[in-house]
């Protein structure tokens, strides 16, 4: 008996042939289950460390300032410190000449300054002291005092000579004002300035050196004629002591 042959059905036109089934690879399975990548924000450990260090440093500075304030209060209550006082006790003018041709001044003064230490437990150590005399901003001469120790409840007399050899020309307007004051009946107004560095000793404790300036005003003198010497009036003289603190390039 002959076998029946059944013809196969042709595939429709344009239809794609079915792909043979292949099993999924390991990479495909891993990619299907892998979550989408999301960038993570940067860690803030360094910033938190910096903030902690700044806070610690601030607290440390505040603690040191608090301890310094306590120490200063204790020292003040124990020693009762007072500033030293200065006074111009005598000033004599030997000569004062103004050169109109060279716009310079030549002068010679003899100056006595009385320094008082009113403290019972503080000793002052003064370095070399510079001194200058001027009138309405015009420099008339300069001198110096040597260094000295100012004991407790002590009064020290400082004597020096101040002179100017005519160095340095003066502007026309200040020179004319100086010439007019020299001829006036009320006398020539003078200003005395002293500058030095000083440190204090309280028991076994010594402070750092501090720069001070002493400014004395209210002094008047009549310019003598010939070889005479004129004594200045110091009854209305007043001296102020000012502490000057130098920070880097600036002095306050």
C-alpha positions as CSV (number, residue, x, y, z in Angstrom):
1,X,0.0,0.0,0.0
2,X,1.5,3.3,-1.1
3,X,2.2,6.0,1.5
4,X,0.3,9.3,1.3
5,X,2.5,12.4,1.1
6,X,1.0,15.5,2.4
7,X,2.4,18.7,1.0
8,X,3.7,21.3,3.5
9,X,1.9,24.6,3.8
10,X,3.9,27.5,2.4
11,X,4.8,30.4,4.7
12,X,2.8,33.5,4.2
13,X,4.6,36.2,2.2
14,X,6.5,38.7,4.4
15,X,6.3,36.7,7.6
16,X,9.6,36.2,9.5
17,X,10.8,32.8,10.2
18,X,10.5,31.9,13.8
19,X,13.7,32.1,15.8
20,X,14.9,29.1,17.4
21,X,14.6,29.3,21.2
22,X,18.1,29.8,22.9
23,X,18.5,29.9,26.6
24,X,19.4,33.3,28.2
25,X,23.0,33.9,28.9
26,X,24.4,34.6,32.4
27,X,25.2,38.2,31.5
28,X,21.7,38.8,30.3
29,X,20.2,37.5,33.4
30,X,22.6,39.6,35.6
31,X,21.7,42.8,33.6
32,X,18.0,42.2,33.9
33,X,18.2,42.1,37.7
34,X,20.8,44.9,38.1
35,X,19.4,48.2,39.5
36,X,19.9,51.5,37.6
37,X,23.1,53.4,38.5
38,X,22.5,56.5,40.7
39,X,25.4,58.8,41.6
40,X,26.0,59.1,45.3
41,X,26.5,62.5,47.0
42,X,30.0,63.2,48.3
43,X,30.8,62.3,51.8
44,X,30.9,65.0,54.4
45,X,33.4,63.6,56.9
46,X,36.1,66.3,56.2
47,X,33.6,69.2,56.6
48,X,32.4,67.8,59.9
49,X,36.0,67.3,61.1
50,X,36.8,71.0,60.2
51,X,33.8,72.2,62.1
52,X,34.7,70.2,65.1
53,X,38.3,71.5,65.1
54,X,37.1,75.1,64.7
55,X,34.7,74.7,67.6
56,X,37.4,73.2,69.8
57,X,39.8,76.0,68.9
58,X,37.2,78.7,69.7
59,X,36.4,77.1,73.1
60,X,40.2,76.9,73.8
61,X,40.6,80.6,73.1
62,X,37.6,81.6,75.2
63,X,39.0,79.5,78.1
64,X,42.4,81.1,77.9
65,X,40.8,84.6,77.8
66,X,38.7,83.7,80.8
67,X,41.7,82.5,82.7
68,X,43.7,85.6,81.7
69,X,40.8,87.8,83.0
70,X,40.8,85.9,86.3
71,X,44.5,86.3,86.7
72,X,44.4,90.0,85.9
73,X,41.6,90.5,88.4
74,X,43.6,88.7,91.1
75,X,46.7,90.7,90.4
76,X,44.8,94.0,90.5
77,X,43.2,93.1,93.8
78,X,46.5,92.0,95.3
79,X,48.9,94.7,94.0
80,X,46.5,97.6,93.3
81,X,48.7,98.9,90.4
82,X,48.8,102.6,89.4
83,X,50.4,104.3,86.5
84,X,53.6,106.3,87.2
85,X,53.3,110.0,87.0
86,X,55.6,112.6,85.4
87,X,56.0,116.4,85.8
88,X,58.2,119.0,84.3
89,X,59.8,120.5,87.5
90,X,62.1,123.0,85.7
91,X,63.0,124.1,82.2
92,X,65.6,126.7,81.3
93,X,66.2,128.2,77.8
94,X,69.8,129.3,77.1
95,X,69.2,130.4,73.5
96,X,66.9,130.0,70.6
97,X,67.9,131.3,67.2
98,X,66.0,131.2,64.0
99,X,67.8,131.4,60.7
100,X,65.6,133.0,58.0
101,X,68.1,132.2,55.2
102,X,68.3,128.5,55.9
103,X,64.9,128.1,57.6
104,X,66.5,126.3,60.6
105,X,66.4,126.6,64.4
106,X,69.2,126.3,66.9
107,X,68.5,125.9,70.6
108,X,69.6,124.7,74.0
109,X,67.4,123.8,76.9
110,X,68.1,122.4,80.4
111,X,65.2,120.2,81.5
112,X,64.3,118.5,84.9
113,X,61.5,115.9,84.9
114,X,60.2,114.4,88.2
115,X,59.0,110.8,87.9
116,X,56.9,109.3,90.7
117,X,56.0,105.6,91.4
118,X,52.9,105.6,93.6
119,X,52.8,101.8,94.0
120,X,53.8,99.9,97.2
121,X,54.5,96.6,95.5
122,X,55.4,97.4,91.9
123,X,58.8,98.3,90.6
124,X,59.2,99.8,87.2
125,X,62.2,99.2,84.9
126,X,62.7,101.9,82.3
127,X,64.7,101.6,79.2
128,X,66.6,104.5,77.6
129,X,64.3,107.5,77.2
130,X,64.2,109.9,74.3
131,X,62.9,113.4,74.8
132,X,62.0,116.2,72.5
133,X,60.8,119.8,72.7
134,X,58.5,121.5,70.2
135,X,56.3,124.5,69.7
136,X,53.1,124.3,67.7
137,X,54.5,121.3,65.8
138,X,58.0,122.9,65.1
139,X,60.8,120.7,66.4
140,X,63.2,122.7,68.6
141,X,65.5,120.1,70.0
142,X,66.0,116.6,71.4
143,X,67.9,114.7,74.1
144,X,67.8,111.5,76.1
145,X,67.7,110.0,79.6
146,X,69.5,106.8,80.5
147,X,67.7,103.7,81.7
148,X,66.9,103.4,85.4
149,X,65.0,101.4,88.0
150,X,62.0,103.1,89.6
151,X,61.5,101.6,93.1
152,X,58.3,101.4,95.1
153,X,57.0,104.7,96.5
154,X,60.0,106.4,94.9
155,X,60.5,109.8,93.3
156,X,63.3,110.2,90.8
157,X,64.6,113.4,89.3
158,X,65.7,113.2,85.7
159,X,68.0,115.9,84.4
160,X,69.1,116.4,80.8
161,X,70.1,118.9,78.2
162,X,68.2,119.4,74.9
163,X,69.7,121.0,71.9
164,X,69.3,121.5,68.2
165,X,72.2,122.2,65.8
166,X,70.0,123.7,63.1
167,X,69.7,120.5,61.0
168,X,66.6,120.1,58.9
169,X,64.8,123.0,57.2
170,X,61.3,124.1,58.4
171,X,58.4,125.1,56.2
172,X,57.7,128.8,55.7
173,X,54.4,129.0,57.5
174,X,55.4,127.2,60.8
175,X,58.7,129.2,60.8
176,X,56.8,132.5,60.6
177,X,54.4,131.4,63.4
178,X,57.4,130.5,65.6
179,X,59.1,133.9,64.9
180,X,55.9,135.7,65.9
181,X,55.5,133.7,69.1
182,X,59.1,134.4,70.1
183,X,58.3,138.1,70.0
184,X,55.0,137.8,71.9
185,X,54.6,139.0,75.5
186,X,52.8,135.9,76.6
187,X,55.8,133.7,75.9
188,X,56.6,130.8,73.6
189,X,54.3,127.7,74.2
190,X,56.3,124.5,74.5
191,X,55.5,120.8,74.4
192,X,57.7,118.2,75.9
193,X,57.5,114.5,74.8
194,X,59.2,111.5,76.4
195,X,59.2,108.0,74.9
196,X,60.5,104.8,76.4
197,X,59.8,101.2,77.1
198,X,58.9,100.0,80.6
199,X,58.2,96.7,82.4
200,X,56.8,96.2,85.8
201,X,57.9,93.7,88.5
202,X,55.4,92.3,90.9
203,X,57.1,90.0,93.3
204,X,58.7,87.3,91.2
205,X,56.5,88.1,88.2
206,X,57.7,90.5,85.4
207,X,55.6,91.9,82.7
208,X,56.7,92.3,79.0
209,X,58.1,95.6,78.0
210,X,55.5,98.1,76.9
211,X,56.1,101.4,75.0
212,X,54.8,104.5,76.7
213,X,54.7,108.2,75.7
214,X,54.6,111.1,78.1
215,X,53.2,114.4,76.7
216,X,53.6,117.5,78.8
217,X,51.8,120.8,77.7
218,X,51.1,124.1,79.3
219,X,54.7,125.3,79.4
220,X,55.7,128.8,78.4
221,X,59.0,130.6,78.2
222,X,60.2,134.1,77.2
223,X,63.1,134.0,74.7
224,X,66.1,135.5,76.3
225,X,68.3,138.2,74.7
226,X,72.1,138.0,74.6
227,X,73.7,135.5,77.0
228,X,70.9,135.6,79.5
229,X,69.0,132.4,80.5
230,X,65.2,132.3,80.7
231,X,63.3,130.1,83.1
232,X,60.1,128.7,81.8
233,X,56.8,128.8,83.6
234,X,55.7,125.2,84.5
235,X,52.9,126.0,87.0
236,X,50.2,125.1,84.5
237,X,52.1,122.2,83.0
238,X,50.2,118.9,82.7
239,X,51.7,115.5,81.7
240,X,49.7,112.6,80.4
241,X,51.0,109.0,80.2
242,X,49.8,107.0,77.2
243,X,50.6,103.3,76.6
244,X,51.5,102.5,73.0
245,X,51.0,99.0,71.7
246,X,52.7,97.9,68.5
247,X,51.0,95.3,66.3
248,X,53.1,94.3,63.4
249,X,53.6,97.6,61.5
250,X,51.1,99.7,63.4
251,X,51.5,101.4,66.8
252,X,48.3,102.3,68.8
